[in-house]
Amino acid sequence: INQGQFSFNGYLNVEGVAGVDSSGLFTLTNTTSRISGQIFYKNPIQFENSTNATVSSSSTTFIFAIVPGYTDLGGHGLAFVVSPNDEISDALPTHYLGLFNETNIGLDSNHVVAIELGTARTIAVGDIDGNHVSIDINSPRSVTAASAGYFTDESEFKNLNLKSGDPMQVWVEYDGV
């Protein structure tokens, strides 16, 4: 971070309507309906050691805010994605999350794992509610999902409104299993 600007020294592939706003923050969409944007890290991250086939553990943290045009309405959310490449051809917006389309849902050849921060309930893909966190593998249909929230030190569950416009931090860990 340099004077409020985020710099990744050209290691990002920015697609669709994604970009950087006047304050130096990444944007994935704008107020136009039914659009999407993607930002991919260009350099491959090696998860498996090719010599002995061991899988590495890794983690990342990112901060995001979902700012809807109207407080009661929002898009379908966003996803943190692990993919073998930084090109997703023919991807559609809305419940496809800018990652999939009508013909490639569920195909093993997608090789996509996504952590979805969903802000709409879409029956067609089995969303549990309009405010959820889920794991999607090769499809916008989640393999597991939970309502967005967190547990206090006293083990009390607190709901978290993903489309509140407030900055939120996500920590993602892959344990190499």
N, C-alpha and C positions, 0 to 999 in steps of 0.2 A: 504494500500500500504506500503510495507516494502522494502526499497532499490530497488525500481522498480519492486518488485514482488507483485502479487495480491494473497491474501490468503483468502479463504472462509471457512477455518477450516473443510473441509470434508463435507460441506453441498451441494455439487454439484454432479450431476450425469452426467458424461461425456460419450457420446456415439458416435459411428461411428469413423470418423477420427479426431474428435475434440480433442484438447489438449492444452497444454501450451508450447509456444516456448521458446527458450533460453533466451529471454529478459524478460520472465515472463508474456507475453501477451497471452490471450486466442486466439486460432485459431479454426475456424470451419471447414475449408477445407485446401487443399494444392493445388499443381499444377496438380494433377491427374484429368482427366476429369470424369464427371458424378459420383461424390461422394457427400456425405453430412456428417455433424456432428451436434450433438446437445449438448447443455449444459443446464441442468435443475436445478433449485433450488429444493432441496429434500424436504424441510419442507413445508407442506401445508400452504397456506395463506387463512385465513377465510375472504371471501367477504360478507357473509350473516350471521347475528346474528341468531342463531337457536332458540333463545327464543322469539324474537319479529319480526323476518323476515325483519328487516331493513338491508339495504345494505350499507356497509362502502365505503367511498371514499378512494382512494389510489393514489399514484404517484410514479414514479421511473425515474431515469436518467441513461443513459448509454452512453459511448463513444465508437465509432467503427471506423474502416477504412476498406474500401473494396479496396484491392490491387490486381488488375488483373495481370496476367502473361504478357499480352500485353495490351497497353493502349486503343486500340480500342475494345478489347474483354473482356468479363468478364463472370462470372457465372450468375445465375438467381437472385442473391441477398441474403438477409438474412431476418429473421423475428424474432421479439420479440413476444413470445407466452404465452398465458395463457391457461393452460390445467389442467384437473382434476388429471392427473398423469404424471409421468416422463418417461413413456415408450410409444414409438410410434412404434408399430410393422409393418413390411412390408412397411415402408415409402420409397419413391423413391426420388432420387435427381432431378435436373433440375427444371422444372416449378412446380414440386410437393413440392419444398422447403424442402425436408427431413421431411415432415409432413404428407403427404397424398400418396395415390397410386391410380391406375386406378379404383379400386372397391369401395373406400370409399369416393369419392368426393361428397360433399353435404349432407352427412348423419348427421342427428341431433345427433346421438350417438357418433360422434367425440368429441363433447364438446370442440372445439378448437377456440380460437379467436387469430388472429395474426395481428400484425402491420408489413406489408411487406415493405421492402426497396428494390424495384425491379430494377434490372440492365439489364434486357432483356425484349423485347416485345414478348410475346407468344400469338399468335392469339387464340390458343386452349382454353386459360383461360380468354380471353378478356382483356389482358393488354392494357392500353391506350398508353404507349410508353415504351422505354427502359430505363427510368430514372424516376421512380415514387414511391410515398408513398401511401399505400392503407391499407384498413381494410379487412381482410379475415375472414369469419366465416364458419367453418366446411368445407372449400374448398379453393383451390388456386384461385378460381374465386372471385374477389374482390366485396364487396358490395358498396364500394366507393373508389375513387382514385383521385390523383392529381399529376401533374408533380412535381418532387422534387424541392424545392426552399424555399424561405423565403421572408417576407416583411420587408422593411426598415422602420425606424421611419417616413419616408415621404410617406409611403404606396406604395412604388415601389416594384414590384415583381422581385426578383433576382433568376435566375436559379442556381441550386446546382447540380454539377456532383457527383453522389453517388459513382462512381467507379474511382474517382480521386486519391485515395490512401491517401488523407488527412484525419486526424482525424476529426470526426464530433460528435456532442453531440445531443442526442435525449431525450426529456422529454415527458413522457407518463403519462397522468392523467385520472383516472376513477372517475367520480363524483358521483357514487352510484345510478344513476337513472336507 
